[in-house]
């Protein structure tokens, strides 16, 4: 079994690729059913993660199972979105930048 949502978000700031996120300003709330709610804010390459809903321009909702499969590469995020396993509300263009944030 892969990394759970809690472990993923707690280790994200140390793993995020600074070069990929330089000049990027975005905020995300991840609602992981069974894994908690997390806020990720990117401010010109600096990434901050906090537990709970801190408000964001884009909210991503999915199950912990789907989230783990996306992380380990067995679930394509776009396919998950198209099949309703992953929901995006708010700024969809911000969601498209997530690849550089999540690594």
C-alpha positions as CSV (number, residue, x, y, z in Angstrom):
1,X,0.0,0.0,0.0
2,X,1.2,3.5,-0.9
3,X,1.6,6.6,1.2
4,X,-1.6,7.8,2.9
5,X,-2.9,11.3,2.5
6,X,-1.6,12.5,5.9
7,X,1.9,11.3,5.2
8,X,1.8,12.7,1.7
9,X,0.7,16.2,2.8
10,X,3.1,16.3,5.8
11,X,6.1,15.5,3.6
12,X,4.9,17.6,0.6
13,X,6.8,20.9,1.4
14,X,10.2,19.0,1.6
15,X,9.4,17.2,-1.7
16,X,7.9,20.0,-3.8
17,X,10.0,21.0,-6.7
18,X,10.9,24.7,-6.1
19,X,12.1,25.3,-9.7
20,X,8.7,24.0,-11.0
21,X,6.7,26.3,-8.8
22,X,8.8,29.5,-9.0
23,X,6.5,32.4,-10.1
24,X,3.4,30.3,-9.3
25,X,0.8,31.5,-6.9
26,X,-2.1,29.2,-6.2
27,X,-4.1,27.7,-3.4
28,X,-5.8,24.3,-3.1
29,X,-8.0,22.5,-0.6
30,X,-7.9,18.7,-0.9
31,X,-10.9,17.0,0.6
32,X,-9.8,13.4,0.9
33,X,-12.7,11.2,2.0
34,X,-11.2,9.0,4.7
35,X,-7.9,11.0,4.7
36,X,-8.8,14.4,6.0
37,X,-8.8,17.9,4.6
38,X,-5.6,19.8,3.7
39,X,-4.9,23.3,2.4
40,X,-1.9,23.7,0.1
41,X,-0.7,27.3,-0.8
42,X,2.0,28.1,-3.3
43,X,3.5,31.5,-3.1
44,X,6.2,32.0,-5.8
45,X,7.8,28.6,-5.2
46,X,7.2,28.5,-1.4
47,X,4.8,25.8,-0.5
48,X,2.8,25.7,2.8
49,X,0.6,22.9,3.9
50,X,-1.9,23.0,6.7
51,X,-4.6,20.6,8.0
52,X,-8.2,21.7,7.5
53,X,-9.9,24.0,5.0
54,X,-8.0,27.3,4.9
55,X,-9.9,28.5,1.9
56,X,-8.5,28.2,-1.6
57,X,-9.2,29.1,-5.3
58,X,-9.5,25.4,-6.2
59,X,-10.9,22.5,-4.2
60,X,-10.2,18.9,-5.1
61,X,-12.4,16.1,-3.7
62,X,-11.7,12.4,-3.9
63,X,-11.5,9.2,-1.9
64,X,-8.3,8.3,-0.1
65,X,-8.2,5.1,-2.3
66,X,-8.3,7.1,-5.5
67,X,-5.9,9.7,-4.2
68,X,-3.3,6.9,-3.3
69,X,-3.7,5.4,-6.7
70,X,-3.1,8.8,-8.4
71,X,0.0,9.2,-6.2
72,X,1.4,5.7,-7.0
73,X,0.7,6.2,-10.7
74,X,-2.0,3.5,-11.1
75,X,-4.8,6.0,-11.6
76,X,-4.6,8.8,-14.2
77,X,-5.9,12.0,-12.6
78,X,-7.7,13.1,-15.8
79,X,-9.5,9.7,-16.1
80,X,-10.4,10.0,-12.4
81,X,-11.9,13.4,-13.1
82,X,-13.7,12.3,-16.2
83,X,-15.3,9.3,-14.4
84,X,-16.3,11.3,-11.4
85,X,-13.8,9.8,-8.9
86,X,-12.1,13.2,-8.6
87,X,-14.0,16.4,-8.4
88,X,-12.6,19.9,-9.0
89,X,-14.5,23.0,-8.0
90,X,-13.3,26.6,-8.4
91,X,-10.4,27.5,-10.6
92,X,-9.9,24.6,-12.9
93,X,-6.8,26.2,-14.5
94,X,-5.1,26.1,-11.1
95,X,-5.9,22.4,-10.9
96,X,-4.0,21.9,-14.2
97,X,-0.9,23.3,-12.6
98,X,-1.0,20.7,-9.8
99,X,1.5,18.4,-11.6
100,X,4.3,20.8,-10.9
101,X,3.2,21.2,-7.2
102,X,2.7,17.5,-6.5
103,X,5.9,16.4,-8.3
